[in-house]
Amino acid sequence: MPTTVENAKERVLSGMRPTGRLHLGHYHGVLRNWVRLQHEHECFFFVADWHALTTHYEDVAGLGRHVWDMVIDWLAAGVDPGAATIFVQSRVPEHAELHLLLSMITPLGWLERVPSYKDQQAQLADRHLDTYGFLGYPLLQAADILIYRAGLVPVGEDQVAHVELTREVARRFNHLYGREPGFEEKAEAAIAKMGKKNARLYRELRRRYQEQGDAEALEVARALLEGQQNLTVGDRERLYGYLEGGWRVILPEPEALLTPTPKVPGLDGRKMSKSYGNTIALREPRDEVARKIRTMPTDPARVRRTDPGDPDKCPVWEWHQVYSDEATRAWVQEGCRSAGIGCLDCKRRIIDAVLAELEPLAARARQYEEDPDLVRAIVAEGCEKAREVARETMQEVRQAMGLAYR
């Protein structure tokens, strides 16, 4: 089905850099949300292997292994190739072509002001990041989103600025290239195809939106257009653009999808990160999970078993806020403060909860580990499906930019 502004609103695009096997922070922060979204929207989930090169271009020896390890973790976590499209960024070269074309129209200052540009340079001071690839990676992200004309992008608050950049780039592209010769005449001719009643309603809704800023009128008009069977895809896109100010919408502006998710801290209380060595991997052996949790630091005031403690000063308490029900949390608060329970008693509840969560994931992962050809087939099918959509977008982009000549 050709992509329209209306059905693109229901399309979700999200990706992850391949850094190897994933941990509980990834599962709670991203994957559980993906599993939910795949049953509510048309989802495209991709391995961002080109993005991995923007900061790790000198370290590529394990890149391929990391890609397959990560895909297995996605599948083990419940991402369903029957419900979502799973693919690898570099296997869809249209991403690179759109990135190149968007770089022709994107002001340098837009990239330099992205907050993460200087933040990551400071955080990764040991790496040489004075490269075009690093400066331009938010624009590559924009191309990743716009090539599928995705309407929703699940992000954390630190990534909202990247989605806003994508919106600005799409807006600029549409302004420059959506103004096809005779646009208004073609839009008016398309309105006439709707029949007198629907044409009159469309004009009224357009007037209400443009003169009064009536957002409800805009939504009703979009729904009206989606129901018009006698309009071509091109006519429909023109009328979407005509609604909003006078140009054809070639690349719809996406919206950031902020979804509250529980954050699992690292074993030392800091953010869970492989660089800190404080993670529990999704395929961590049972004994190792138990060992890591048993050796977690606790309230430093509890030197002896009989010393009372303060859960608010203990990293283990943060895990109870993710994994324990209200009754267990009350047991921890009372038992810790009164020295009625020991730290190992407290940690045992977390060990049991984490193992119960990871066991079904490990079982599913083993199936894919034993059948690597199946994993590659899933990705190959997803790459082909993604390319079909990407080719469709690029055909329109090339035509709009005068590159469709023969």
N, C-alpha and C positions, 0 to 999 in steps of 0.2 A: 504494500500500500504506500503510495507517495506520501512524503512527510508534509504536513501542513502546519500552520501556526497553532491550530487548535489541538491536533493530536500530539504535537511536540511538547505541549504543556504537561502531558502525562508521562513524558519520557525522562528517565533518570540516568545520569552518567556519573560514574565514580571510578577512581583508580587508586592503586597503591604501588609504591616503588618496591621492586623485588630486593629485599634485604635478607632473604633466607627464611627459615621457619619462623612463624608468627608466635606471639605470646598472648597472655591473657589480656594485656592492655589493648591489643589489636582486636581481640574477640569482643570484648565489652564495648570498646570505643567505636568500632566500625562494623565488624562482621554480623553481629546480631541485628544491627540496623538494616544491613543489606538483606538478610534473610527475610525480615519483615517486609521491606520495600518491594522485593521481587514478586510478592503476591498482590501488591496494590498498584504497581506501575509497570510500564515497559522499561526494563532495566538493562543497561550496558555496563559491565564491570570489566576493567582492563588492567593488565599488568603494565605499569608505566616504566618500561625498561629504558627508553630514551631519557626519561627524567632522572633515572639513577645515574646516568652519565654526567649530568650537570654538576654534581658534587663529587662523584667517584670515578671520574674519567680515567684515572691512573690505575684503578683497581678493578679489572674486568675478568680476572681469572675464574671467579666463581659465579659470574652473572647467570649463565645458563642454568646451573644447578639451583640457584636461588629462585629463578622463575618457576621451575617445576615444583620445588618445595612449597612455594607460596600458593600455587594453584591447588595443590593437594590439600593444604590447610583450608583454603576457601571451601572446597568440596566437602571436607570433613566437618566444617562448621555449619553446613546446611545450605550453602549456595547451590542452587539447582540449575544445571544447564538446560533443563526443560522449561524453566520459568524465566531465566535470565541469559543474556548473551555474554559469554566469557571469552576474552580475546587478549592478544598481546599487541601493544601499541606499535612496535616496529614492523609488525606483519600487515599493517594497514598504512601504506606509504602516503595515503591522502592526508594524514595528519601533518606530515612534513610539508606537503605542497601548500596546504592552507596556512600553515605557520609562516612559510615564506611569503605568500601573497599578503597576509595580514601585516607582516613586518614592513611592507611598502607604505602602509598608511598609518602606522601607529607612531605617534610622537615619542621621541626618546624620553622626554620628561615623564611620560605616563609610567614607563618601566622603572625609572629611577626613584619614583616616589612610592612604589609598592613597599609597605613597611617591612616585609620579610627580607627584602634585598639586603639592607644594611644589618638587620638583626642576624641573619644567617652568616654573613661575612664575619661578624664579631664572634658568633658561637663556633664557627669552623675556621678559626684564625690559622690553624695548622695546615690548611689547604689553600692552594692557589686558585682563587675564585674570580680573578679579574679576567673573565672570559665572556664572550658574547653569549655563549650557551647559558651561563648562569644568569646574566642580566635578562636574557630573553625567555627564561623558563616560564614566567607567568603568561607570556604570550603563547607559548606552546600549550600551556594549560587551557588558554582561551580557545585555541584551535581544537584541542581534544573535545571540548564541550560543543563548540559551534559546528564541527563537522557532522555531529549527530543531531544538531538543532534540538538539543536537550532543554527541557523547560525547568528541570529541577536538579540541583547539584548538592548532595549531602556534604556539609562541611562543618568544621568546628569554627568557633568565633575568630580564630587566628587566620582563617582562610577566606573570610568574607570579602576582604579587600581584593582577592584574586577574582572572585565572581563579579565584583563591581567593575573591575577592569574589563572583564569579558563583556559585560553589558555596554560599556563605553565603546569598545571596539566594534561590537555588533551595530550599535547605533550609528557610529561613524561610517561603517561599511554601507549600511542601508541608505544613509544620507547621500553618500557619494555615488553609489551604483544602483540604487533602487529607483532613481529618477530616469527611467527609460524614456526615450522620445515618445511624445504623445501619451504620456501616462494618464493624465486626467481624462482625455478622450476615451482611452481604453477602459478606464474605470467606469466612466459613465455608460459606455456600451455594455459593460458587464452587468451594471445595475439593471439595465433594461431587460436583460435576459431573465431576471428574477420574477417578472410578472408585476403588474401594477400595484397590487396590495403589498407584496414583500418589498418592492422598490421604495414605496412610500414609507414603510416602516423603517427600512434601512436608513433612508435620508433623515428621518426624524431622530433616530437613535444616534446617528453621526452628529447631527446638530447639537443634541443634548450633551454629548461627550465633549465636543470641541468648544462649545460656548459656555457650558456650565461645569465641565470636569466631572460629569456624572459617570462614576466607575461602573455602576450597575448597568447603565445604558451600553457601555462598551462590552460587557460580558454578554448581554442579551443579543447584541449585534453579532458578536462572534458566533454564538450558538445558532443564530439565524443563518449565517453564511455556511456553517458546517452542514446544515440540513438541506442546502440547495443542491439538488442532484444534477441540474442542467448547467452548472458552472464548471469550466475547466479548472485544473489545479492552478494554472497561471492567473486566471481571472479571480479565483478565490484569494490568492496571495495578494493581488493588487488591491482587492477590496478590504483586506485586513489592514494594509498599509494606508489606504485612503481614509479609513476610520480614524487613524491616529495622527494624521497630519500631512499626507500627500506623497508618500513614496511606497514602493513595494517592499514588503518585509521579506528579505532573502534569508537573513540570519536572525532568527528570533532571539530576544534577550532572555537569558536564563535567570532563575531566581535561586538564591541560596536557601537550602533546606536545613534549618538548624533543628536538630533533634536532641533533646537532653539524654545523655547516656551516662551510666555509672562509670566512674574512672577508678580503675584498679591501680593503687599505688605500687611502686616497686617494693621489693623485700626490705629495703632500707628506709622506706618512707618517702623517697624522692619519686619523681616520675619514672614509671617503668620503661626502661630503655636498655637495649643490648650494650650500648656504650658504657652504661653504669654497671653492667654485670649483675643486675638485680631483677631478672625476669624469671617467669615460669613459662616455658614453651608449651604450645598446645599439644605437642607429642612428647612431653617430658615423661620419662619412666616414673612409675608410681613411687618407687623407693626414693627417687631423687626429689620428687615433689614433697614428700613427707620430710625429708632431710632439710630441704631449703626452708620450709615453714618452721620446723622445730628450732632452727638456728637464727630465726629473725630476731633483731634487737627488740627490746621491750622498754618500759619505763625505767630509766636508769636509777630511779629512787628505790626500786624493788631489788635490793641486793640479795635478800634472803626470802625464803618461801613465806615467812611470817610477816614480812614487811607489807603494809598496805600500798596500793599503787593508784595511779591516776590514768584511766584509759585514754583520756584526751592527749596524753603525752606519749602514747604507745602506738607505733606503726600498725600493730596487730588490730587495734580497734578500728582503723580505717577499713580493714578487710572485712570485719564483722558488719560494717555499714553496707557493704556490697553483698555479702553472702548469707547473713543471718537474719532470721525473722525478729520481730519485736520482742518476743519472750526471751530469745537467746541473748539479745543485746541487753535486756534488763538484767539477766543472769550475770553477764560479764560486768556490768557497771557495779552491781551489788557485790559480787564475789571478789572483784579486783580491789575495790576501795576498802573492803573489810578484811582482805587477805583470806577470804573463805575459799578461794580457788587459787591454784598456782598458774604460772604462765603456760606450762605445758598443757594443763587442763583447758585453758583458753584456746591455745593453738590447735588442740586436737579437733575442736569443732570446725575450724577453718580447713584443716587437712581433709576431713571427711567431706565437706562441702565442695572443695576444689576437685577432689578425686571423682566425686559423683558427677560433676559437670564435665570433666575431661574424658571419662571412660567411653561414652558413646562416640565422641569425636575421634578418639584413638582407634576404635573399632572400624569406623568408616574410613579413616586414613589408611589402615592396613590393606583394605580392599584395593585402594588406588595405588599404594606402594607396590603391591603384587602384580598390578596390571598397568604399567606405564604407557602401553599403547592406547589404552582407553583414555587416559588423561590427555595424550597428544591428539587423539581423535576429537575429544570435546573442544579443545582449543582450536583445532583446525576448522571445525564446523563454525565455531563462534567467530573466528577471523573472517571467514567467507561471508557470514551474515553481516558483520560490521562493515565489510568492504562494500557490500551492496548499498547500504545506506550512505556511506561516505562518498561513493562514486556519484550517487544521485545529487548530493549537495555540491560536489565539485563541478559537476556539469553546469549547474546554475551559476556558481561563482565564476567559472571561466567565462561563461556567456556574458555575465554582468560586467566583467572587467575587460571585455573585448578580446578574450583569448580563445574564442571558439571557432576562429577562422580555419579554413582548410586550404 
